[in-house]
Amino acid sequence: MERMRKIKRQLSFTLGRGGAVGRDTINQEVTSHSDSEVSSLHSSSGGLKVRGSSSSVQSLLQSYSSSLRKPGGLGRSLSSYLNHTARLEIVHEDVKMCSEGESDPSSSSVLVQSPVRVRLRNKKISTEDINKRLSLPADIRLPDDYLDKFNLIGPALFEQPISRRLRRVSLSEIGFGKLETYVKLDKLGEGTYATVYKGRSKLTENLVALKEIRLEHEEGAPCTAIREVSLLKDLKHANIVTLHDIIHTQKSLTLVFEYLDKDLKQYLDDCSNIINVHNVKLFLFQLLRGLSYCHRRKVLHRDLKPQNLLINERGELKLADFGLARAKSIPTKTYSNEVVTLWYRPPDILLGSTNYSTHIDMWGVGCIFYEMTTGRPLFPGSTVEEELHFIFKLLGTPTENSWSGISSNEQFVGHNYPLYRAERLSTHTPRLSSDGVDLLSKFLQFEGKKRISAAEAMSHRYFSNLGNRVVTLLDTKSIFSLQEIQLEKETMRPVSADPDNSPAKRCGLLL
């Protein structure tokens, strides 16, 4: 019996360390046992509880019993089992080993867990852990009471996959989805359905843009707002504005965006309409990056203009206002032709086409490229007819040779446009290199299918001096994360007290 107690004591020591015991000690004790003693010890394991899968438990007991008959096997079998089964828990309960009813101290209740589980259970959960768990911004400031509460219930939560419902509840407790989490500052602009405010988040102390959409009781949320939310929540890119939060009340739907200092129109104004040609290249490349990402996901922006391109102090340009955007899943789907601000609308859409694809955005890229280079809009028409006149005057009136099928377009034939000859683009863009003019001409093609794509444009030789690494960046990485990419200093004009130059002038911002 005394030898039995020694083995039990050695076994407890082995399990407590999760490793092998000294083989010589165990072997000396085990080799002297008879089969009846082995059987007695096995049956006395009613005080030994093993929590794990039934097959794992059975395997352990079989290995344990056979190892008593085979010297040197006990340490190896237990060590390999504990290393293989990280989640195994073994509990020793009081077992009466003596006739007087005394409990053996070595077999008192002890919880033995794998090191991973012990570390996790004893770990104090930090803000960084919760941010990672709930996919929150790194700079978020969690309420103290929430952090304390999470430390009480958190360990169990960290051991299982988090459900959508649990994540939603957790975000709500932090302060997301609540108006009181944000402080309104200045009004930035107002449109038909929405008003945009500059604001501050109490969670991060960072500036945000609050797009407050008025809800009509009869109609509910405008379809533009529904589109914007449904698309932006799935678009995660360094050159697309980030949607941080959505707040729904009875009277309004508020979209909380990251705040950027100005839009491209304001940037042009501040530079007296003369942007450094190197910076033009960086802005154009970032625009193409964001669009290429959207187009790969079959999303058309459909409303490109300088007011919808936001820029921060670092020079990062981001696509904004996806209110007119569409998720395009079928190449031949018919859409409305009442899209895209007139100055940036392609000729096929102006002439009534509703059968278009990602190429609808590329014409607008060309117009914006020209405007950044020259400081003036390319085709500033006030009506559809005037817009087409401007286009035909520069690029030449289209014929069947330059635009297949144009002679059968009723709107084109009905207006009897003058026969203009195409002008050289280089005469209108003296600051552009020959490569830049070539790229511009590829954007400004009459037929949509002939326009260069965003992905192809990024590989154009116009961008060759930016290097190869800028093309292979991760989607969420800014081009300015590369040491070789730097914005050059602009000659900015002094800030005017003119109300026309105030932040409220940004009527196009996110509207």
Secondary structure as a PSIPRED ss2 file (coil, helix, strand):
# PSIPRED VFORMAT (PSIPRED V4.0)

   1 M C   1.000  0.000  0.000
   2 E H   0.000  1.000  0.000
   3 R H   0.000  1.000  0.000
   4 M H   0.000  1.000  0.000
   5 R H   0.000  1.000  0.000
   6 K H   0.000  1.000  0.000
   7 I H   0.000  1.000  0.000
   8 K H   0.000  1.000  0.000
   9 R H   0.000  1.000  0.000
  10 Q H   0.000  1.000  0.000
  11 L H   0.000  1.000  0.000
  12 S H   0.000  1.000  0.000
  13 F H   0.000  1.000  0.000
  14 T H   0.000  1.000  0.000
  15 L H   0.000  1.000  0.000
  16 G H   0.000  1.000  0.000
  17 R H   0.000  1.000  0.000
  18 G C   1.000  0.000  0.000
  19 G C   1.000  0.000  0.000
  20 A C   1.000  0.000  0.000
  21 V C   1.000  0.000  0.000
  22 G C   1.000  0.000  0.000
  23 R H   0.000  1.000  0.000
  24 D H   0.000  1.000  0.000
  25 T H   0.000  1.000  0.000
  26 I H   0.000  1.000  0.000
  27 N H   0.000  1.000  0.000
  28 Q H   0.000  1.000  0.000
  29 E H   0.000  1.000  0.000
  30 V H   0.000  1.000  0.000
  31 T H   0.000  1.000  0.000
  32 S C   1.000  0.000  0.000
  33 H C   1.000  0.000  0.000
  34 S C   1.000  0.000  0.000
  35 D H   0.000  1.000  0.000
  36 S H   0.000  1.000  0.000
  37 E H   0.000  1.000  0.000
  38 V H   0.000  1.000  0.000
  39 S H   0.000  1.000  0.000
  40 S H   0.000  1.000  0.000
  41 L H   0.000  1.000  0.000
  42 H H   0.000  1.000  0.000
  43 S H   0.000  1.000  0.000
  44 S H   0.000  1.000  0.000
  45 S H   0.000  1.000  0.000
  46 G H   0.000  1.000  0.000
  47 G H   0.000  1.000  0.000
  48 L E   0.000  0.000  1.000
  49 K E   0.000  0.000  1.000
  50 V E   0.000  0.000  1.000
  51 R E   0.000  0.000  1.000
  52 G C   1.000  0.000  0.000
  53 S C   1.000  0.000  0.000
  54 S H   0.000  1.000  0.000
  55 S H   0.000  1.000  0.000
  56 S H   0.000  1.000  0.000
  57 V H   0.000  1.000  0.000
  58 Q H   0.000  1.000  0.000
  59 S H   0.000  1.000  0.000
  60 L H   0.000  1.000  0.000
  61 L H   0.000  1.000  0.000
  62 Q H   0.000  1.000  0.000
  63 S H   0.000  1.000  0.000
  64 Y H   0.000  1.000  0.000
  65 S H   0.000  1.000  0.000
  66 S H   0.000  1.000  0.000
  67 S H   0.000  1.000  0.000
  68 L H   0.000  1.000  0.000
  69 R H   0.000  1.000  0.000
  70 K C   1.000  0.000  0.000
  71 P C   1.000  0.000  0.000
  72 G C   1.000  0.000  0.000
  73 G H   0.000  1.000  0.000
  74 L H   0.000  1.000  0.000
  75 G H   0.000  1.000  0.000
  76 R H   0.000  1.000  0.000
  77 S H   0.000  1.000  0.000
  78 L H   0.000  1.000  0.000
  79 S H   0.000  1.000  0.000
  80 S H   0.000  1.000  0.000
  81 Y H   0.000  1.000  0.000
  82 L H   0.000  1.000  0.000
  83 N H   0.000  1.000  0.000
  84 H H   0.000  1.000  0.000
  85 T C   1.000  0.000  0.000
  86 A C   1.000  0.000  0.000
  87 R C   1.000  0.000  0.000
  88 L C   1.000  0.000  0.000
  89 E E   0.000  0.000  1.000
  90 I E   0.000  0.000  1.000
  91 V E   0.000  0.000  1.000
  92 H E   0.000  0.000  1.000
  93 E C   1.000  0.000  0.000
  94 D C   1.000  0.000  0.000
  95 V C   1.000  0.000  0.000
  96 K E   0.000  0.000  1.000
  97 M C   1.000  0.000  0.000
  98 C C   1.000  0.000  0.000
  99 S C   1.000  0.000  0.000
 100 E C   1.000  0.000  0.000
 101 G C   1.000  0.000  0.000
 102 E C   1.000  0.000  0.000
 103 S E   0.000  0.000  1.000
 104 D C   1.000  0.000  0.000
 105 P H   0.000  1.000  0.000
 106 S H   0.000  1.000  0.000
 107 S H   0.000  1.000  0.000
 108 S C   1.000  0.000  0.000
 109 S C   1.000  0.000  0.000
 110 V E   0.000  0.000  1.000
 111 L E   0.000  0.000  1.000
 112 V E   0.000  0.000  1.000
 113 Q C   1.000  0.000  0.000
 114 S C   1.000  0.000  0.000
 115 P H   0.000  1.000  0.000
 116 V H   0.000  1.000  0.000
 117 R H   0.000  1.000  0.000
 118 V H   0.000  1.000  0.000
 119 R H   0.000  1.000  0.000
 120 L H   0.000  1.000  0.000
 121 R H   0.000  1.000  0.000
 122 N H   0.000  1.000  0.000
 123 K C   1.000  0.000  0.000
 124 K C   1.000  0.000  0.000
 125 I C   1.000  0.000  0.000
 126 S C   1.000  0.000  0.000
 127 T H   0.000  1.000  0.000
 128 E H   0.000  1.000  0.000
 129 D H   0.000  1.000  0.000
 130 I H   0.000  1.000  0.000
 131 N H   0.000  1.000  0.000
 132 K H   0.000  1.000  0.000
 133 R H   0.000  1.000  0.000
 134 L H   0.000  1.000  0.000
 135 S C   1.000  0.000  0.000
 136 L C   1.000  0.000  0.000
 137 P C   1.000  0.000  0.000
 138 A C   1.000  0.000  0.000
 139 D C   1.000  0.000  0.000
 140 I C   1.000  0.000  0.000
 141 R C   1.000  0.000  0.000
 142 L C   1.000  0.000  0.000
 143 P C   1.000  0.000  0.000
 144 D H   0.000  1.000  0.000
 145 D H   0.000  1.000  0.000
 146 Y H   0.000  1.000  0.000
 147 L H   0.000  1.000  0.000
 148 D H   0.000  1.000  0.000
 149 K H   0.000  1.000  0.000
 150 F H   0.000  1.000  0.000
 151 N H   0.000  1.000  0.000
 152 L H   0.000  1.000  0.000
 153 I H   0.000  1.000  0.000
 154 G H   0.000  1.000  0.000
 155 P H   0.000  1.000  0.000
 156 A H   0.000  1.000  0.000
 157 L H   0.000  1.000  0.000
 158 F H   0.000  1.000  0.000
 159 E C   1.000  0.000  0.000
 160 Q C   1.000  0.000  0.000
 161 P C   1.000  0.000  0.000
 162 I C   1.000  0.000  0.000
 163 S C   1.000  0.000  0.000
 164 R H   0.000  1.000  0.000
 165 R H   0.000  1.000  0.000
 166 L H   0.000  1.000  0.000
 167 R H   0.000  1.000  0.000
 168 R H   0.000  1.000  0.000
 169 V H   0.000  1.000  0.000
 170 S H   0.000  1.000  0.000
 171 L H   0.000  1.000  0.000
 172 S H   0.000  1.000  0.000
 173 E H   0.000  1.000  0.000
 174 I H   0.000  1.000  0.000
 175 G C   1.000  0.000  0.000
 176 F C   1.000  0.000  0.000
 177 G C   1.000  0.000  0.000
 178 K C   1.000  0.000  0.000
 179 L H   0.000  1.000  0.000
 180 E H   0.000  1.000  0.000
 181 T H   0.000  1.000  0.000
 182 Y E   0.000  0.000  1.000
 183 V E   0.000  0.000  1.000
 184 K E   0.000  0.000  1.000
 185 L E   0.000  0.000  1.000
 186 D E   0.000  0.000  1.000
 187 K E   0.000  0.000  1.000
 188 L E   0.000  0.000  1.000
 189 G E   0.000  0.000  1.000
 190 E E   0.000  0.000  1.000
 191 G C   1.000  0.000  0.000
 192 T C   1.000  0.000  0.000
 193 Y C   1.000  0.000  0.000
 194 A E   0.000  0.000  1.000
 195 T E   0.000  0.000  1.000
 196 V E   0.000  0.000  1.000
 197 Y E   0.000  0.000  1.000
 198 K E   0.000  0.000  1.000
 199 G E   0.000  0.000  1.000
 200 R E   0.000  0.000  1.000
 201 S E   0.000  0.000  1.000
 202 K C   1.000  0.000  0.000
 203 L C   1.000  0.000  0.000
 204 T C   1.000  0.000  0.000
 205 E C   1.000  0.000  0.000
 206 N C   1.000  0.000  0.000
 207 L E   0.000  0.000  1.000
 208 V E   0.000  0.000  1.000
 209 A E   0.000  0.000  1.000
 210 L E   0.000  0.000  1.000
 211 K E   0.000  0.000  1.000
 212 E E   0.000  0.000  1.000
 213 I E   0.000  0.000  1.000
 214 R E   0.000  0.000  1.000
 215 L C   1.000  0.000  0.000
 216 E E   0.000  0.000  1.000
 217 H C   1.000  0.000  0.000
 218 E C   1.000  0.000  0.000
 219 E C   1.000  0.000  0.000
 220 G E   0.000  0.000  1.000
 221 A C   1.000  0.000  0.000
 222 P C   1.000  0.000  0.000
 223 C H   0.000  1.000  0.000
 224 T H   0.000  1.000  0.000
 225 A H   0.000  1.000  0.000
 226 I H   0.000  1.000  0.000
 227 R H   0.000  1.000  0.000
 228 E H   0.000  1.000  0.000
 229 V H   0.000  1.000  0.000
 230 S H   0.000  1.000  0.000
 231 L H   0.000  1.000  0.000
 232 L H   0.000  1.000  0.000
 233 K C   1.000  0.000  0.000
 234 D C   1.000  0.000  0.000
 235 L C   1.000  0.000  0.000
 236 K C   1.000  0.000  0.000
 237 H C   1.000  0.000  0.000
 238 A C   1.000  0.000  0.000
 239 N C   1.000  0.000  0.000
 240 I E   0.000  0.000  1.000
 241 V C   1.000  0.000  0.000
 242 T C   1.000  0.000  0.000
 243 L E   0.000  0.000  1.000
 244 H E   0.000  0.000  1.000
 245 D E   0.000  0.000  1.000
 246 I E   0.000  0.000  1.000
 247 I E   0.000  0.000  1.000
 248 H E   0.000  0.000  1.000
 249 T C   1.000  0.000  0.000
 250 Q C   1.000  0.000  0.000
 251 K C   1.000  0.000  0.000
 252 S E   0.000  0.000  1.000
 253 L E   0.000  0.000  1.000
 254 T E   0.000  0.000  1.000
 255 L E   0.000  0.000  1.000
 256 V E   0.000  0.000  1.000
 257 F E   0.000  0.000  1.000
 258 E E   0.000  0.000  1.000
 259 Y C   1.000  0.000  0.000
 260 L C   1.000  0.000  0.000
 261 D C   1.000  0.000  0.000
 262 K E   0.000  0.000  1.000
 263 D E   0.000  0.000  1.000
 264 L H   0.000  1.000  0.000
 265 K H   0.000  1.000  0.000
 266 Q H   0.000  1.000  0.000
 267 Y H   0.000  1.000  0.000
 268 L H   0.000  1.000  0.000
 269 D H   0.000  1.000  0.000
 270 D H   0.000  1.000  0.000
 271 C C   1.000  0.000  0.000
 272 S C   1.000  0.000  0.000
 273 N C   1.000  0.000  0.000
 274 I C   1.000  0.000  0.000
 275 I C   1.000  0.000  0.000
 276 N C   1.000  0.000  0.000
 277 V H   0.000  1.000  0.000
 278 H H   0.000  1.000  0.000
 279 N H   0.000  1.000  0.000
 280 V H   0.000  1.000  0.000
 281 K H   0.000  1.000  0.000
 282 L H   0.000  1.000  0.000
 283 F H   0.000  1.000  0.000
 284 L H   0.000  1.000  0.000
 285 F H   0.000  1.000  0.000
 286 Q H   0.000  1.000  0.000
 287 L H   0.000  1.000  0.000
 288 L H   0.000  1.000  0.000
 289 R H   0.000  1.000  0.000
 290 G H   0.000  1.000  0.000
 291 L H   0.000  1.000  0.000
 292 S H   0.000  1.000  0.000
 293 Y H   0.000  1.000  0.000
 294 C H   0.000  1.000  0.000
 295 H H   0.000  1.000  0.000
 296 R H   0.000  1.000  0.000
 297 R C   1.000  0.000  0.000
 298 K C   1.000  0.000  0.000
 299 V E   0.000  0.000  1.000
 300 L E   0.000  0.000  1.000
 301 H C   1.000  0.000  0.000
 302 R C   1.000  0.000  0.000
 303 D C   1.000  0.000  0.000
 304 L C   1.000  0.000  0.000
 305 K C   1.000  0.000  0.000
 306 P H   0.000  1.000  0.000
 307 Q H   0.000  1.000  0.000
 308 N H   0.000  1.000  0.000
 309 L E   0.000  0.000  1.000
 310 L E   0.000  0.000  1.000
 311 I E   0.000  0.000  1.000
 312 N C   1.000  0.000  0.000
 313 E C   1.000  0.000  0.000
 314 R C   1.000  0.000  0.000
 315 G C   1.000  0.000  0.000
 316 E C   1.000  0.000  0.000
 317 L E   0.000  0.000  1.000
 318 K E   0.000  0.000  1.000
 319 L E   0.000  0.000  1.000
 320 A C   1.000  0.000  0.000
 321 D C   1.000  0.000  0.000
 322 F C   1.000  0.000  0.000
 323 G C   1.000  0.000  0.000
 324 L C   1.000  0.000  0.000
 325 A C   1.000  0.000  0.000
 326 R E   0.000  0.000  1.000
 327 A E   0.000  0.000  1.000
 328 K C   1.000  0.000  0.000
 329 S C   1.000  0.000  0.000
 330 I C   1.000  0.000  0.000
 331 P C   1.000  0.000  0.000
 332 T C   1.000  0.000  0.000
 333 K C   1.000  0.000  0.000
 334 T E   0.000  0.000  1.000
 335 Y C   1.000  0.000  0.000
 336 S C   1.000  0.000  0.000
 337 N C   1.000  0.000  0.000
 338 E C   1.000  0.000  0.000
 339 V C   1.000  0.000  0.000
 340 V C   1.000  0.000  0.000
 341 T C   1.000  0.000  0.000
 342 L H   0.000  1.000  0.000
 343 W H   0.000  1.000  0.000
 344 Y H   0.000  1.000  0.000
 345 R C   1.000  0.000  0.000
 346 P C   1.000  0.000  0.000
 347 P H   0.000  1.000  0.000
 348 D H   0.000  1.000  0.000
 349 I H   0.000  1.000  0.000
 350 L H   0.000  1.000  0.000
 351 L C   1.000  0.000  0.000
 352 G C   1.000  0.000  0.000
 353 S C   1.000  0.000  0.000
 354 T C   1.000  0.000  0.000
 355 N E   0.000  0.000  1.000
 356 Y C   1.000  0.000  0.000
 357 S C   1.000  0.000  0.000
 358 T C   1.000  0.000  0.000
 359 H H   0.000  1.000  0.000
 360 I H   0.000  1.000  0.000
 361 D H   0.000  1.000  0.000
 362 M H   0.000  1.000  0.000
 363 W H   0.000  1.000  0.000
 364 G H   0.000  1.000  0.000
 365 V H   0.000  1.000  0.000
 366 G H   0.000  1.000  0.000
 367 C H   0.000  1.000  0.000
 368 I H   0.000  1.000  0.000
 369 F H   0.000  1.000  0.000
 370 Y H   0.000  1.000  0.000
 371 E H   0.000  1.000  0.000
 372 M H   0.000  1.000  0.000
 373 T H   0.000  1.000  0.000
 374 T H   0.000  1.000  0.000
 375 G C   1.000  0.000  0.000
 376 R C   1.000  0.000  0.000
 377 P C   1.000  0.000  0.000
 378 L C   1.000  0.000  0.000
 379 F C   1.000  0.000  0.000
 380 P C   1.000  0.000  0.000
 381 G C   1.000  0.000  0.000
 382 S C   1.000  0.000  0.000
 383 T C   1.000  0.000  0.000
 384 V H   0.000  1.000  0.000
 385 E H   0.000  1.000  0.000
 386 E H   0.000  1.000  0.000
 387 E H   0.000  1.000  0.000
 388 L H   0.000  1.000  0.000
 389 H H   0.000  1.000  0.000
 390 F H   0.000  1.000  0.000
 391 I H   0.000  1.000  0.000
 392 F H   0.000  1.000  0.000
 393 K H   0.000  1.000  0.000
 394 L H   0.000  1.000  0.000
 395 L H   0.000  1.000  0.000
 396 G C   1.000  0.000  0.000
 397 T C   1.000  0.000  0.000
 398 P C   1.000  0.000  0.000
 399 T C   1.000  0.000  0.000
 400 E C   1.000  0.000  0.000
 401 N C   1.000  0.000  0.000
 402 S C   1.000  0.000  0.000
 403 W C   1.000  0.000  0.000
 404 S C   1.000  0.000  0.000
 405 G C   1.000  0.000  0.000
 406 I H   0.000  1.000  0.000
 407 S H   0.000  1.000  0.000
 408 S H   0.000  1.000  0.000
 409 N C   1.000  0.000  0.000
 410 E H   0.000  1.000  0.000
 411 Q H   0.000  1.000  0.000
 412 F H   0.000  1.000  0.000
 413 V H   0.000  1.000  0.000
 414 G H   0.000  1.000  0.000
 415 H H   0.000  1.000  0.000
 416 N C   1.000  0.000  0.000
 417 Y C   1.000  0.000  0.000
 418 P C   1.000  0.000  0.000
 419 L C   1.000  0.000  0.000
 420 Y C   1.000  0.000  0.000
 421 R C   1.000  0.000  0.000
 422 A C   1.000  0.000  0.000
 423 E C   1.000  0.000  0.000
 424 R C   1.000  0.000  0.000
 425 L H   0.000  1.000  0.000
 426 S H   0.000  1.000  0.000
 427 T H   0.000  1.000  0.000
 428 H C   1.000  0.000  0.000
 429 T C   1.000  0.000  0.000
 430 P C   1.000  0.000  0.000
 431 R C   1.000  0.000  0.000
 432 L C   1.000  0.000  0.000
 433 S C   1.000  0.000  0.000
 434 S H   0.000  1.000  0.000
 435 D H   0.000  1.000  0.000
 436 G H   0.000  1.000  0.000
 437 V H   0.000  1.000  0.000
 438 D H   0.000  1.000  0.000
 439 L H   0.000  1.000  0.000
 440 L H   0.000  1.000  0.000
 441 S H   0.000  1.000  0.000
 442 K H   0.000  1.000  0.000
 443 F H   0.000  1.000  0.000
 444 L C   1.000  0.000  0.000
 445 Q C   1.000  0.000  0.000
 446 F C   1.000  0.000  0.000
 447 E C   1.000  0.000  0.000
 448 G H   0.000  1.000  0.000
 449 K H   0.000  1.000  0.000
 450 K H   0.000  1.000  0.000
 451 R C   1.000  0.000  0.000
 452 I C   1.000  0.000  0.000
 453 S C   1.000  0.000  0.000
 454 A H   0.000  1.000  0.000
 455 A H   0.000  1.000  0.000
 456 E H   0.000  1.000  0.000
 457 A H   0.000  1.000  0.000
 458 M H   0.000  1.000  0.000
 459 S C   1.000  0.000  0.000
 460 H C   1.000  0.000  0.000
 461 R H   0.000  1.000  0.000
 462 Y H   0.000  1.000  0.000
 463 F H   0.000  1.000  0.000
 464 S H   0.000  1.000  0.000
 465 N H   0.000  1.000  0.000
 466 L H   0.000  1.000  0.000
 467 G C   1.000  0.000  0.000
 468 N C   1.000  0.000  0.000
 469 R H   0.000  1.000  0.000
 470 V H   0.000  1.000  0.000
 471 V H   0.000  1.000  0.000
 472 T C   1.000  0.000  0.000
 473 L C   1.000  0.000  0.000
 474 L C   1.000  0.000  0.000
 475 D C   1.000  0.000  0.000
 476 T C   1.000  0.000  0.000
 477 K C   1.000  0.000  0.000
 478 S C   1.000  0.000  0.000
 479 I H   0.000  1.000  0.000
 480 F H   0.000  1.000  0.000
 481 S H   0.000  1.000  0.000
 482 L C   1.000  0.000  0.000
 483 Q C   1.000  0.000  0.000
 484 E C   1.000  0.000  0.000
 485 I C   1.000  0.000  0.000
 486 Q C   1.000  0.000  0.000
 487 L C   1.000  0.000  0.000
 488 E C   1.000  0.000  0.000
 489 K C   1.000  0.000  0.000
 490 E C   1.000  0.000  0.000
 491 T C   1.000  0.000  0.000
 492 M C   1.000  0.000  0.000
 493 R C   1.000  0.000  0.000
 494 P C   1.000  0.000  0.000
 495 V C   1.000  0.000  0.000
 496 S C   1.000  0.000  0.000
 497 A C   1.000  0.000  0.000
 498 D C   1.000  0.000  0.000
 499 P H   0.000  1.000  0.000
 500 D H   0.000  1.000  0.000
 501 N H   0.000  1.000  0.000
 502 S C   1.000  0.000  0.000
 503 P H   0.000  1.000  0.000
 504 A H   0.000  1.000  0.000
 505 K H   0.000  1.000  0.000
 506 R C   1.000  0.000  0.000
 507 C C   1.000  0.000  0.000
 508 G C   1.000  0.000  0.000
 509 L C   1.000  0.000  0.000
 510 L C   1.000  0.000  0.000
 511 L C   1.000  0.000  0.000
